[in-house]
């Protein structure tokens, strides 16, 4: 009898087979039966597996986008909160630069404003001293007036002293007044309006103009304007007046354009520096400290001209006679009062210049040797006599019937 060996599978029958354990994955731990101990199911194969993986990726992308949107909303909310409740984040350099610029601008404006406050003359005005001489002249010569126009850097107070020296002679033809310049600068239109207002108020129909140095140029520009408005200008007197910048001997005249550009911005500080410099360069026997103090007192005198007025006068002087339109009346007589040895204005070239500018007008010259430049307040007797001679020659009084000329003073 042969020995036949049957396998265990055959013993189970042809239709039954032993279940086999799944093969373990590479490197996965197994138990004794060969079963993998990992908890995740094996990767899904086929189209369904690709669909699930794509779905999971899309979900992760949605979550990341949602998170970014949420962070952006929170960031914007923080910015709105800071802009409403918190100070801006400004750098230290920017802050210091802003504060410094504001301080400099404030100091500059204060510097200019203080200079204006130190002066009283902020408008052009006609000053007529209320004294017996003017009241008597107003009765004797109704409708007439003398107007004195101050010179370069001549304060209103000094102009009043010049008028005081000349008033007795002026009152032989009319009441005497002087023009107070504005410290805001020479403005012919405003000056003309001031004279016209005074003329209308006092019913002035004829005027005599006295130009003290620089004032002669202003008088020539004003005369045609007054004539055009019904005020006859009978006589213009030039007291040491230059006819152009070329007649001025002062070598510093070349600095006028520079001063015109710089001086309006110096203000209080410039006035202080100018006072010190003026005192120390003209000590007049004082020590330097006393001279500087004297210069400062003079510079800060409330009646002194501002730097802006002085500079505008210099600019006007440099431009003359371009301001003159040539319409002055030929009936206006011209009186010339000069020191032949004037150390500021060349008398000969100035007189020749006036003759060239006003060739059709009548001139009369009276020399004042040894009196200096435009100084009636220093030599009142000489100037009064000279002005009387000019008036009697160019504008004589009517002869009375008895043959004797009446003199009121």
Residue pairs with C-beta under 8 A, 6 or more apart in sequence:
8 18
9 17
9 18
12 18
21 33
21 34
21 35
22 34
22 35
22 36
23 34
24 30
24 34
24 35
24 36
25 36
25 38
25 42
28 36
28 37
28 38
29 36
29 37
30 36
30 37
31 37
43 49
44 52
108 265
108 267
110 268
111 266
111 267
111 268
111 269
112 265
112 267
112 268
113 267
114 267
114 268
115 266
115 267
115 268
115 270
115 271
115 306
115 307
116 122
116 183
116 184
116 306
118 268
118 271
118 300
118 302
119 183
119 302
119 303
119 304
119 305
119 306
120 302
120 303
121 156
121 180
121 181
121 182
121 183
121 303
121 305
121 309
122 182
122 183
122 184
123 182
123 184
123 190
123 194
124 179
124 180
124 181
124 182
124 187
124 190
124 191
124 193
124 194
125 179
125 180
125 194
126 147
126 177
126 178
126 179
126 180
126 194
126 195
126 197
126 198
127 156
127 160
127 177
127 178
127 179
127 180
128 134
128 175
128 176
128 177
128 198
129 160
129 163
129 164
129 167
129 176
129 177
131 167
133 167
133 168
133 171
133 176
133 409
134 167
134 171
134 175
134 176
135 175
136 171
136 408
136 409
137 170
137 171
137 172
137 173
137 174
137 175
137 176
137 408
138 175
138 202
140 408
141 173
141 174
141 175
142 203
143 203
143 204
143 205
143 206
144 173
144 174
144 175
144 204
144 205
144 206
144 207
144 208
144 234
145 174
145 175
145 176
145 177
145 198
145 199
145 202
145 204
145 206
145 207
145 208
146 170
146 173
146 174
146 175
146 176
146 177
146 207
146 208
146 209
146 210
147 177
147 178
147 179
147 195
147 207
147 208
147 209
147 210
148 159
148 162
148 163
148 166
148 176
148 177
148 178
148 179
148 210
148 212
148 215
149 178
149 179
149 209
149 210
149 211
149 212
149 215
149 216
149 218
149 219
149 222
150 156
150 158
150 159
150 162
150 178
150 179
150 181
150 212
150 214
150 215
151 212
151 213
151 214
151 215
151 374
152 213
152 214
152 310
152 313
152 314
152 317
153 305
153 310
153 313
154 162
154 212
154 213
154 214
154 215
154 305
155 301
155 303
155 304
155 305
156 178
156 180
156 181
156 303
157 303
158 377
159 178
159 179
159 180
159 212
160 178
161 377
162 178
162 212
162 376
162 377
163 170
163 176
163 177
163 178
164 377
165 376
165 377
165 380
165 383
165 384
166 176
166 210
166 376
166 380
166 383
166 384
166 387
167 176
168 384
168 409
169 383
169 384
169 385
169 387
169 388
169 391
170 176
170 208
170 210
170 387
171 408
171 409
172 388
172 391
172 397
172 407
172 408
172 409
173 208
173 391
173 395
173 397
174 206
174 207
174 208
177 198
179 191
179 194
179 195
181 191
181 305
181 309
182 190
182 309
183 305
183 306
183 308
183 309
184 306
184 308
184 309
185 308
185 309
185 311
185 312
186 218
186 309
186 312
186 313
186 315
186 316
188 218
188 221
188 222
188 225
188 323
191 218
191 222
192 222
192 225
192 226
195 207
195 222
195 226
196 226
196 229
196 231
198 204
199 205
199 207
199 226
199 231
204 231
205 230
205 231
205 232
206 231
206 232
206 233
206 234
207 226
207 231
207 232
207 233
207 234
208 233
208 234
208 235
208 236
208 237
208 395
209 219
209 222
209 223
209 233
209 235
209 236
209 237
210 219
210 236
210 237
210 239
210 387
211 217
211 218
211 219
211 220
211 236
211 237
211 238
211 239
211 241
212 239
212 240
212 241
212 374
212 376
213 239
213 240
213 241
213 242
213 344
213 345
213 373
213 374
214 241
214 242
214 313
214 316
214 317
215 239
215 241
216 236
216 237
216 238
216 239
216 241
216 242
217 241
217 242
217 243
217 316
217 317
217 320
217 321
217 323
218 316
219 236
219 238
220 236
220 321
220 324
220 328
220 357
220 358
221 323
221 324
223 233
223 236
223 328
223 329
223 332
224 324
224 325
224 326
224 327
224 328
224 329
226 233
227 233
227 327
227 328
227 329
228 327
232 329
232 331
233 328
233 329
233 332
234 331
234 332
234 333
234 395
235 332
235 333
235 334
235 335
235 390
235 391
235 394
235 395
236 332
236 333
236 334
236 335
237 334
237 335
237 336
237 337
237 387
237 390
238 334
238 335
238 336
238 337
238 338
238 350
238 354
239 337
239 374
239 376
239 383
240 337
240 338
240 339
240 342
240 344
240 345
240 347
240 350
240 373
240 374
241 345
241 350
241 354
241 374
242 248
242 317
242 345
242 346
242 350
242 353
243 320
243 321
243 349
243 350
243 351
243 352
243 353
243 354
243 356
243 357
244 320
244 321
244 353
245 253
245 256
245 317
245 318
245 320
246 349
246 353
247 345
247 346
247 349
247 350
247 353
248 317
248 344
248 345
248 346
249 343
249 344
249 345
249 346
250 344
253 314
253 318
256 311
256 314
256 315
256 317
256 318
257 315
257 318
259 311
259 314
260 311
260 312
260 314
260 315
263 270
263 307
263 308
263 310
263 311
264 307
264 308
264 311
266 273
266 274
266 307
267 307
270 307
271 299
271 300
271 306
271 307
272 296
272 299
272 300
274 295
274 299
274 307
275 292
275 295
275 296
275 297
275 298
275 299
275 300
276 292
276 295
276 296
277 295
278 295
278 298
278 299
279 286
279 291
279 292
279 293
279 294
279 295
279 296
279 298
280 288
280 291
280 292
280 295
282 291
282 295
283 290
283 291
284 291
286 294
298 304
316 323
321 357
324 357
328 358
328 361
330 360
330 361
332 361
333 361
333 362
333 363
333 364
333 394
333 395
334 354
334 358
334 361
334 362
334 363
334 364
334 394
335 363
335 364
335 366
335 387
335 390
335 394
336 351
336 354
336 363
336 364
336 365
336 366
337 366
337 368
337 383
337 386
337 387
337 390
338 345
338 347
338 350
338 351
338 365
338 367
338 368
339 347
339 367
339 368
339 369
339 370
339 371
339 372
339 373
340 347
340 348
340 367
340 369
341 347
341 369
341 370
342 372
342 373
343 372
343 373
344 373
344 374
345 373
351 365
354 363
355 363
362 394
364 390
364 393
364 394
366 386
366 389
366 390
368 379
368 382
368 383
368 386
371 378
371 379
371 382
371 383
372 378
372 379
375 383
376 383
376 384
396 405
397 405
397 406
399 405
400 406
